[in-house]
């Protein structure tokens, strides 16, 4: 027995030593970032900006690959089951790493087991309506929804996304009844807003702003505690009578369970440097995005808090699992 234990210990020490050498030389080959949404959305755009910065700083190609579907679960599962060596990462919206266990009955991964690397950006949500929607301001919108229960439909980027949960929260606190039309990402949802096939969406500011400024859709209100500088004439939902209503979205980089801390730390520092650099800041400013950053511990604490907040919304709104 002693010999067997000694053999196991020796193998473990040799393996640990070899792995330490591997992590010391990380990265020595291309890194792949799986994006859990289709190309063209906010998460995808931010990830490509960050990936380019990572390439410059790490001296290795950083390849971005979109694997969308099932509220981000397809991309998340593929990363969850990847080797924990730092060469396959997940870029996602909140849902696949927070609340999807409450919304999907048969998940093949555990979101709590991912290694949080970094929060890339945070951004406010806004109420965006099709260009010819009858209501001309937020107060009219709320009155219209109350007078027409079940007749106003809202798009979302998918089940469990902040666009979905924000609308569910809005229904609960205003006593309105809307019809949910889930899409597979931001781009197809916004295409149908522009085409007039759906009425509204609670959408992150960056994507909504371009449509608002281009006259293709209208922002009626912002889901923040004060007005946004770039939209000084657009009221908050609280000003429109919805008390204490705030909603924002964000995107994160995560690594497979068991990824060594030295690799997570190196990735975090690299991404943080990119986010605080002048090139990324200039890109984000044109997109109305706010860089986040912080340590892996900061990311973990933030994700835990967001999971609690939106988990309570799901339970209170009685959103069923699929």
C-alpha positions as a printed NumPy array, in Angstrom:
array([[  0.   ,   0.   ,   0.   ],
       [  2.833,   2.38 ,   0.935],
       [  4.591,   1.649,  -2.368],
       [  1.365,   2.289,  -4.276],
       [  0.802,   5.597,  -2.483],
       [  4.409,   6.586,  -3.056],
       [  4.048,   5.811,  -6.768],
       [  0.891,   7.905,  -6.981],
       [  2.637,  10.759,  -5.188],
       [  5.619,  10.618,  -7.554],
       [  3.367,  10.616, -10.618],
       [  1.409,  13.562,  -9.183],
       [  4.611,  15.508,  -8.546],
       [  5.941,  14.8  , -12.028],
       [  2.595,  15.786, -13.596],
       [  2.448,  18.976, -11.537],
       [  6.011,  19.828, -12.524],
       [  5.308,  19.296, -16.204],
       [  2.105,  21.333, -15.961],
       [  3.936,  24.156, -14.189],
       [  6.379,  24.26 , -17.096],
       [  3.454,  24.38 , -19.528],
       [  1.784,  27.25 , -17.689],
       [  5.061,  29.158, -17.488],
       [  5.301,  29.111, -21.283],
       [  1.647,  29.943, -21.853],
       [  0.546,  30.693, -24.49 ],
       [  2.642,  28.901, -27.098],
       [ -0.122,  28.287, -29.646],
       [ -3.344,  29.982, -30.854],
       [ -6.135,  30.697, -28.364],
       [ -9.743,  30.145, -29.4  ],
       [-12.603,  32.191, -27.954],
       [-16.047,  30.644, -28.415],
       [-18.734,  33.359, -28.564],
       [-22.128,  32.063, -27.416],
       [-24.129,  34.435, -29.673],
       [-24.286,  34.981, -33.448],
       [-21.898,  37.321, -35.215],
       [-22.878,  40.979, -35.197],
       [-24.206,  41.321, -31.646],
       [-22.73 ,  43.239, -28.734],
       [-20.887,  40.28 , -27.194],
       [-19.38 ,  39.382, -30.565],
       [-18.276,  42.957, -31.277],
       [-16.638,  43.404, -27.865],
       [-14.933,  40.006, -28.051],
       [-13.346,  40.798, -31.409],
       [-11.965,  44.083, -30.069],
       [-10.556,  42.319, -26.999],
       [ -9.214,  39.393, -29.053],
       [ -7.211,  41.712, -31.274],
       [ -5.694,  43.366, -28.212],
       [ -4.872,  39.96 , -26.721],
       [ -3.161,  38.923, -29.954],
       [ -0.935,  41.978, -29.836],
       [  0.001,  41.485, -26.189],
       [  0.402,  37.689, -26.114],
       [  2.072,  37.244, -29.509],
       [ -0.241,  34.396, -30.515],
       [ -3.302,  34.31 , -32.8  ],
       [ -6.622,  34.668, -30.947],
       [ -9.379,  33.121, -33.033],
       [-13.032,  34.075, -32.474],
       [-15.657,  31.432, -33.29 ],
       [-19.432,  31.882, -32.955],
       [-21.45 ,  28.97 , -31.571],
       [-24.894,  30.328, -30.871],
       [-28.126,  28.687, -29.807],
       [-30.183,  27.589, -26.801],
       [-29.656,  30.839, -24.909],
       [-25.882,  30.508, -25.095],
       [-25.849,  26.911, -23.861],
       [-24.314,  25.419, -27.01 ],
       [-21.233,  27.591, -26.847],
       [-20.977,  27.295, -23.079],
       [-21.144,  23.493, -23.144],
       [-18.427,  23.27 , -25.786],
       [-16.061,  25.308, -23.603],
       [-17.085,  23.569, -20.381],
       [-15.94 ,  20.215, -21.793],
       [-12.718,  21.581, -23.336],
       [ -9.302,  20.903, -21.798],
       [ -8.589,  23.359, -18.952],
       [ -5.383,  24.6  , -20.525],
       [ -6.284,  28.205, -21.397],
       [ -6.527,  27.61 , -25.133],
       [-10.329,  27.508, -25.337],
       [-12.324,  30.297, -23.677],
       [-15.966,  31.361, -23.528],
       [-17.233,  34.849, -24.339],
       [-20.853,  35.142, -23.281],
       [-23.818,  37.227, -22.318],
       [-24.945,  36.757, -18.683],
       [-27.469,  33.922, -19.068],
       [-25.284,  30.858, -19.792],
       [-23.032,  31.586, -16.815],
       [-25.758,  32.745, -14.431],
       [-29.433,  31.779, -14.643],
       [-29.802,  29.177, -17.376],
       [-30.141,  26.293, -14.872],
       [-33.455,  27.919, -13.886],
       [-34.603,  28.173, -17.497],
       [-33.449,  24.924, -19.12 ],
       [-34.306,  21.527, -17.73 ],
       [-31.394,  19.527, -19.113],
       [-28.126,  21.444, -19.039],
       [-24.982,  19.468, -19.8  ],
       [-22.778,  21.842, -17.805],
       [-22.699,  23.626, -14.445],
       [-22.273,  27.405, -14.83 ],
       [-20.9  ,  27.717, -11.29 ],
       [-17.894,  25.577, -12.233],
       [-16.522,  27.913, -14.914],
       [-13.411,  29.877, -13.976],
       [-14.335,  33.588, -14.249],
       [-11.572,  35.435, -16.105],
       [-12.872,  38.958, -16.679],
       [-15.947,  41.103, -17.223],
       [-15.283,  42.903, -20.5  ],
       [-17.938,  45.623, -20.675],
       [-21.098,  46.757, -18.9  ],
       [-23.89 ,  48.705, -20.533],
       [-27.329,  50.046, -19.711],
       [-30.509,  48.634, -21.207],
       [-33.047,  50.856, -22.938],
       [-36.636,  50.5  , -24.119],
       [-36.542,  50.433, -27.935],
       [-39.729,  50.38 , -30.034],
       [-40.363,  49.992, -33.748],
       [-40.341,  53.298, -35.592],
       [-44.136,  53.458, -36.098],
       [-45.216,  52.183, -32.67 ],
       [-48.305,  54.173, -31.54 ],
       [-46.849,  55.44 , -28.251],
       [-44.604,  58.49 , -28.609],
       [-43.063,  58.509, -25.131],
       [-42.554,  56.175, -22.168],
       [-45.682,  57.198, -20.264],
       [-47.81 ,  56.681, -23.365],
       [-46.123,  53.321, -23.856],
       [-47.026,  52.084, -20.37 ],
       [-50.611,  53.314, -20.783],
       [-50.854,  51.601, -24.179],
       [-49.599,  48.281, -22.772],
       [-52.112,  48.438, -19.919],
       [-54.952,  49.2  , -22.328],
       [-53.929,  46.388, -24.718],
       [-53.016,  43.309, -22.648],
       [-51.511,  40.495, -24.729],
       [-51.34 ,  42.637, -27.873],
       [-47.841,  44.128, -27.559],
       [-45.046,  41.703, -28.379],
       [-41.423,  42.002, -27.357],
       [-38.308,  40.556, -28.905],
       [-35.412,  39.133, -26.941],
       [-32.   ,  37.737, -27.826],
       [-33.199,  34.421, -26.434],
       [-34.671,  32.811, -23.343],
       [-32.9  ,  33.973, -20.191],
       [-31.106,  36.931, -21.776],
       [-31.332,  40.274, -20.02 ],
       [-33.671,  41.503, -22.776],
       [-36.066,  38.687, -21.849],
       [-35.739,  39.052, -18.08 ],
       [-35.968,  42.843, -18.167],
       [-39.272,  42.607, -20.05 ],
       [-40.51 ,  40.003, -17.555],
       [-39.593,  42.331, -14.702],
       [-41.324,  45.231, -16.484],
       [-44.512,  43.151, -16.826],
       [-44.448,  42.285, -13.139],
       [-43.898,  45.774, -11.761],
       [-46.293,  47.527, -14.184],
       [-49.042,  44.9  , -14.174],
       [-48.913,  44.583, -17.962],
       [-49.117,  41.505, -20.176],
       [-46.74 ,  41.283, -23.14 ],
       [-46.035,  38.475, -25.623],
       [-42.481,  37.102, -25.747],
       [-40.841,  36.455, -29.142],
       [-37.369,  34.965, -28.529],
       [-34.645,  35.16 , -31.193],
       [-31.208,  33.574, -31.532],
       [-29.182,  36.676, -30.822],
       [-29.184,  40.442, -31.138],
       [-28.95 ,  40.883, -34.905],
       [-32.058,  38.88 , -35.899],
       [-34.096,  40.489, -33.096],
       [-33.159,  43.999, -34.193],
       [-33.763,  43.147, -37.859],
       [-37.376,  42.353, -36.996],
       [-37.735,  45.521, -34.892],
       [-36.608,  47.553, -37.913],
       [-38.904,  45.57 , -40.216],
       [-41.839,  46.168, -37.846],
       [-42.471,  42.46 , -37.217],
       [-42.174,  42.926, -33.438],
       [-43.07 ,  45.924, -31.32 ],
       [-40.384,  46.442, -28.703],
       [-37.203,  45.165, -27.125],
       [-35.331,  45.97 , -23.933],
       [-31.919,  46.275, -25.529],
       [-28.417,  47.323, -24.58 ],
       [-27.667,  50.937, -25.396],
       [-24.887,  50.404, -27.948],
       [-26.999,  48.466, -30.451],
       [-30.13 ,  50.522, -29.841],
       [-28.372,  53.878, -30.248],
       [-27.459,  53.3  , -33.892],
       [-31.067,  52.501, -34.802],
       [-32.373,  55.435, -32.773],
       [-29.99 ,  57.906, -34.375],
       [-30.685,  56.474, -37.826],
       [-34.459,  56.882, -37.416],
       [-35.062,  53.137, -37.81 ],
       [-36.415,  52.663, -34.264],
       [-36.988,  54.832, -31.19 ],
       [-35.595,  54.748, -27.666],
       [-38.425,  55.727, -25.327],
       [-36.669,  55.322, -21.977],
       [-33.465,  54.188, -20.313],
       [-33.31 ,  51.597, -17.521],
       [-30.829,  53.538, -15.406],
       [-31.075,  55.566, -12.21 ],
       [-30.312,  58.785, -14.101],
       [-30.438,  59.988, -17.692],
       [-27.661,  59.008, -20.084],
       [-25.397,  61.831, -21.276],
       [-25.699,  60.852, -24.944],
       [-29.513,  60.788, -24.649],
       [-30.289,  63.861, -22.549],
       [-33.889,  64.141, -23.771],
       [-34.777,  60.499, -23.072],
       [-36.216,  59.911, -19.564],
       [-35.504,  57.039, -17.211],
       [-38.237,  54.475, -16.674],
       [-38.503,  55.735, -13.112],
       [-39.333,  59.194, -14.442],
       [-42.061,  57.52 , -16.479],
       [-43.548,  56.046, -13.316],
       [-41.773,  52.671, -12.972],
       [-40.172,  52.935,  -9.542],
       [-36.64 ,  51.647,  -8.87 ],
       [-36.386,  50.043, -12.301],
       [-32.792,  49.445, -13.371],
       [-31.396,  46.946, -15.836],
       [-28.071,  46.532, -17.545],
       [-26.226,  43.864, -19.425],
       [-22.615,  42.783, -19.619],
       [-20.327,  40.256, -21.238],
       [-17.64 ,  38.052, -19.756],
       [-14.704,  35.808, -20.57 ],
       [-14.716,  32.452, -18.76 ],
       [-12.402,  29.444, -18.802],
       [-13.191,  25.728, -18.43 ],
       [-13.427,  24.297, -14.913],
       [-10.052,  23.532, -13.404],
       [ -8.037,  25.969, -15.495],
       [ -4.883,  26.701, -13.444],
       [ -4.823,  29.977, -11.541],
       [ -1.571,  31.189, -13.188],
       [ -3.237,  30.933, -16.61 ],
       [ -6.445,  32.616, -15.414],
       [ -4.381,  35.39 , -13.848],
       [ -2.32 ,  35.91 , -17.   ],
       [ -5.437,  36.051, -19.165],
       [ -7.089,  38.433, -16.726],
       [ -4.135,  40.815, -16.671],
       [ -3.883,  40.739, -20.459],
       [ -7.6  ,  41.44 , -20.938],
       [ -7.555,  44.138, -18.261],
       [ -4.629,  45.841, -20.005],
       [ -6.53 ,  45.682, -23.305],
       [ -9.694,  47.155, -21.751],
       [ -7.772,  50.066, -20.247],
       [ -5.724,  50.717, -23.379],
       [ -6.38 ,  53.709, -25.666],
       [ -7.358,  51.611, -28.718],
       [-10.08 ,  49.63 , -26.957],
       [-11.345,  52.706, -25.119],
       [-11.667,  54.56 , -28.418],
       [-13.617,  51.647, -29.934],
       [-15.879,  51.379, -26.898],
       [-16.56 ,  55.115, -26.837],
       [-17.914,  55.007, -30.401],
       [-20.172,  52.101, -29.364],
       [-21.388,  53.657, -26.093],
       [-19.805,  50.814, -24.139],
       [-18.197,  51.035, -20.699],
       [-15.082,  48.884, -20.132],
       [-15.219,  46.889, -16.904],
       [-12.134,  44.831, -16.033],
       [-10.989,  44.029, -12.51 ],
       [ -9.576,  40.839, -11.007],
       [-10.878,  37.26 , -11.423],
       [-12.236,  37.563,  -7.871],
       [-14.095,  40.727,  -8.874],
       [-15.594,  38.891, -11.849],
       [-16.635,  35.931,  -9.691],
       [-18.32 ,  38.186,  -7.107],
       [-20.112,  40.173,  -9.803],
       [-21.394,  37.035, -11.553],
       [-22.611,  35.609,  -8.237],
       [-24.506,  38.82 ,  -7.439],
       [-26.074,  38.973, -10.911],
       [-27.136,  35.327, -10.651],
       [-28.945,  36.098,  -7.396],
       [-30.636,  39.242,  -8.77 ],
       [-31.946,  37.722, -11.992],
       [-32.669,  34.359, -10.384],
       [-35.12 ,  36.151,  -8.106],
       [-36.735,  37.815, -11.146],
       [-37.189,  34.423, -12.816],
       [-38.805,  32.942,  -9.723],
       [-41.034,  35.941,  -8.985],
       [-42.147,  36.234, -12.617],
       [-42.693,  32.442, -12.688],
       [-40.821,  32.003, -15.958],
       [-41.029,  28.27 , -16.738],
       [-38.04 ,  26.073, -17.586],
       [-37.895,  24.66 , -21.098]])
